[in-house]
Amino acid sequence: MWNRQRVRQLLLRGYRDLRIRTAAVVMFALAWWGVLYPELCFTESTYEQIMVVDGQEIVLEETDVEDILNAAGDEVVVKSRLLEWLEQMFRKEGS
């Protein structure tokens, strides 16, 4: 015969699995939304096209996406506050 504790354990296990599955489905849906509709996920301020002339950076108002996509590896600079912070932390630890 089923006792209450056994039933409760089975229900809790199923609930935990449901939460994990739901979280995975939500993460997959968000990633898929970003693949299908990147223009809705990334605003205009997400990327900027900058020209360097005589050592000065000039931000172009109208960016051409094809220029960004066809840029060579040394023409693309990825900036991230998280990466900058991690770099600072590693420098402090190394000093």
HUGIBEL-V247255 format. One record per residue. N is the residue number from 0. RES is the residue in three letters. PHI is phi in radians with two decimals (none if undefined). PSI is psi in degrees with one decimal (* if undefined). BURIAL is 1 if it has 9 or more other C-alpha atoms within 8 Angstrom, else 0. Layout:
n=(N,N)
res=(RES,RES)
phi=(PHI,PHI)
psi=(PSI,PSI)
burial=(BURIAL,BURIAL)
//
This chain:
n=(0,1,2,3,4,5,6,7,8,9,10,11,12,13,14,15,16,17,18,19,20,21,22,23,24,25,26,27,28,29,30,31,32,33,34,35,36,37,38,39,40,41,42,43,44,45,46,47,48,49,50,51,52,53,54,55,56,57,58,59,60,61,62,63,64,65,66,67,68,69,70,71,72,73,74,75,76,77,78,79,80,81,82,83,84,85,86,87,88,89,90,91,92,93,94)
res=(MET,TRP,ASN,ARG,GLN,ARG,VAL,ARG,GLN,LEU,LEU,LEU,ARG,GLY,TYR,ARG,ASP,LEU,ARG,ILE,ARG,THR,ALA,ALA,VAL,VAL,MET,PHE,ALA,LEU,ALA,TRP,TRP,GLY,VAL,LEU,TYR,PRO,GLU,LEU,CYS,PHE,THR,GLU,SER,THR,TYR,GLU,GLN,ILE,MET,VAL,VAL,ASP,GLY,GLN,GLU,ILE,VAL,LEU,GLU,GLU,THR,ASP,VAL,GLU,ASP,ILE,LEU,ASN,ALA,ALA,GLY,ASP,GLU,VAL,VAL,VAL,LYS,SER,ARG,LEU,LEU,GLU,TRP,LEU,GLU,GLN,MET,PHE,ARG,LYS,GLU,GLY,SER)
phi=(none,-1.37,-1.68,-1.14,-1.14,-1.12,-1.11,-1.11,-1.09,-1.12,-1.16,-1.14,-1.10,-1.12,-1.16,-1.08,-1.09,-1.12,-1.13,-1.15,-1.13,-1.12,-1.08,-1.14,-1.15,-1.13,-1.11,-1.11,-1.13,-1.13,-1.14,-1.15,-1.09,-1.17,-1.31,-1.29,-2.25,-1.14,-1.18,-1.54,-1.58,-1.99,-1.40,-1.12,-1.38,-1.21,-2.29,-2.38,-1.78,-2.10,-1.86,-1.83,-2.17,0.93,1.41,-1.87,-1.57,-2.06,-1.50,-1.41,-1.21,-1.76,-1.65,-1.74,-1.08,-1.12,-1.12,-1.20,-1.20,-1.63,-1.23,-1.34,-1.04,-1.43,-1.60,-1.82,-2.09,-1.73,-1.99,-2.55,-1.11,-1.10,-1.14,-1.11,-1.13,-1.09,-1.10,-1.11,-1.14,-1.21,-1.15,-1.13,-1.19,-1.31,-1.32)
psi=(146.4,128.1,165.7,-37.0,-41.4,-43.6,-41.6,-42.2,-42.2,-41.2,-41.7,-40.2,-44.2,-36.2,-43.5,-44.8,-38.1,-40.9,-40.8,-43.7,-41.1,-43.2,-41.3,-41.5,-40.4,-44.4,-41.3,-41.1,-41.1,-41.8,-41.4,-37.0,-39.8,-29.9,-43.9,-41.0,67.2,-29.0,-20.9,-22.2,-31.3,123.7,174.7,-29.4,-1.2,-35.4,149.1,145.1,120.4,132.9,138.1,114.8,120.6,39.2,-0.5,139.4,128.0,120.5,122.6,134.6,-47.9,112.6,139.8,115.6,-35.3,-36.1,-39.2,-42.7,-30.6,7.5,146.7,168.9,-37.0,-7.0,-9.8,126.3,121.6,122.7,134.4,130.0,-36.3,-45.5,-38.1,-41.2,-43.8,-39.6,-41.0,-41.3,-39.9,-33.3,-40.8,-41.8,-36.0,-22.1,*)
burial=(0,0,0,0,0,0,1,0,0,0,0,0,0,0,0,0,0,0,0,0,0,0,0,0,0,0,0,0,0,0,0,0,1,1,0,0,0,1,0,0,0,0,0,0,0,0,0,1,1,0,0,0,0,0,0,0,0,0,0,1,0,0,0,0,0,0,0,1,0,0,0,0,0,0,0,0,0,0,0,0,0,0,0,1,0,0,0,0,0,0,0,0,0,0,0)
//
